[in-house]
Amino acid sequence: MRAPDFDHDGWSLDDAERRHAEAPDTFEIPPLRVREVLEPGDFAKLIFKIAIDSEEDPEACERMWVVVTARTGDGYIGILDNEPSSITENDTFWRGSELPFSSRHIIDVDKANDASRAIAASPPKVAWT
């Protein structure tokens, strides 16, 4: 499955494992054994790099929650559960958008609840292509 690409999609995911390796005392992430066993309905927090219309800084960085909808051979499929604050509402990347990610992208996790299980069982507003 194709990973999000900043130039093609206008956003991408940051590598949390790399950030942790660069600053282990100040950038903590859950242990790999926790990041590898998420189930549909569980939450994963990821760091998104988002293209913005600014000459000074053409990229915003946002930490947002995703609801896991499925496990794949090399990671997960999820649905964005936040509304990005650095861009205006749109039809391609907003709350309800589906996206692939892997354990290396996860900076935090939270357990499923009834609402997140319902999100995981519903079709996304914007399917990943």
C-alpha positions in Angstrom: 0.0 0.0 0.0 1.3 3.4 -0.9 2.4 5.6 2.0 1.3 9.2 2.2 3.6 11.5 0.2 4.1 15.2 1.0 4.5 16.3 -2.6 1.7 14.1 -4.0 -0.9 14.3 -1.1 0.0 17.6 0.5 0.8 15.8 3.8 2.9 13.0 5.2 3.7 11.3 8.4 6.8 12.0 10.6 8.9 9.1 11.8 8.4 8.9 15.6 11.1 6.3 16.0 13.7 8.6 14.4 12.6 11.5 16.6 12.9 9.3 19.7 16.3 8.1 18.7 17.5 11.7 18.2 16.2 12.8 21.6 15.3 9.8 23.8 15.1 11.8 27.0 12.7 14.4 25.7 10.7 12.6 23.0 9.2 9.5 24.4 7.1 7.0 22.5 5.3 3.9 23.7 7.3 0.7 23.5 7.3 -1.2 20.2 5.4 -4.1 21.8 2.5 -1.7 22.5 2.6 0.1 19.1 2.5 -3.3 17.3 -0.7 -4.7 18.8 -3.4 -2.1 18.2 -6.8 -3.4 17.4 -9.7 -1.7 15.5 -11.1 1.1 17.6 -7.9 1.8 19.4 -6.4 5.3 19.0 -2.9 6.1 17.7 -1.5 9.6 17.8 0.7 10.5 14.8 2.7 13.6 13.7 1.5 15.0 10.4 3.5 17.3 8.2 0.9 19.4 6.2 1.6 21.7 3.3 0.3 25.2 3.9 0.1 28.3 1.8 2.9 30.3 3.4 6.1 31.7 1.9 7.8 31.8 5.3 7.2 28.1 6.2 5.4 25.9 3.6 4.9 23.1 6.2 2.9 22.8 9.4 3.4 20.0 11.9 0.3 18.7 13.8 -0.1 15.9 16.3 -3.5 14.2 15.7 -5.4 11.1 16.7 -6.3 8.4 14.3 -8.8 5.5 15.0 -7.4 2.2 13.9 -9.8 0.4 11.5 -7.6 -2.5 10.4 -4.3 -4.1 10.8 -2.3 -4.7 7.6 0.8 -6.8 6.9 3.1 -3.9 7.6 1.0 -1.6 9.8 -2.5 -0.2 10.1 -5.3 1.6 8.3 -6.9 4.3 10.3 -9.4 7.2 10.2 -8.3 10.7 11.1 -10.2 11.7 14.3 -9.1 15.3 14.5 -9.6 18.4 12.3 -6.3 19.9 11.2 -5.9 23.5 12.5 -3.3 24.6 9.9 -5.6 24.2 6.9 -9.2 24.9 6.0 -11.8 22.2 5.7 -11.5 20.3 2.5 -12.6 17.1 0.7 -9.3 15.3 0.6 -7.7 15.5 4.1 -10.0 16.1 7.1 -11.6 14.4 10.0 -12.9 11.1 8.6 -10.1 10.6 6.0 -8.6 7.1 5.8 -4.8 6.7 5.9 -2.2 4.0 6.2 0.5 4.2 8.9 2.9 1.9 10.7 4.1 1.4 14.3 7.1 3.7 13.6 4.8 6.7 13.2 3.0 6.3 16.5 3.8 8.8 19.3 1.0 7.8 21.7 -1.8 5.2 22.1 -5.2 5.0 23.8 -7.6 2.2 24.2 -10.8 1.9 22.2 -14.2 3.1 23.5 -17.7 2.6 22.2 -17.5 5.7 20.0 -14.2 4.8 18.4 -15.4 1.2 17.8 -18.3 2.7 15.9 -15.9 4.9 13.8 -13.8 1.9 13.0 -16.8 -0.1 11.8 -18.0 2.7 9.6 -16.8 3.6 6.1 -14.4 6.5 5.9 -15.6 9.9 4.6 -12.5 9.9 2.3 -11.1 6.5 1.3 -7.3 6.1 0.8 -6.4 5.5 -2.8 
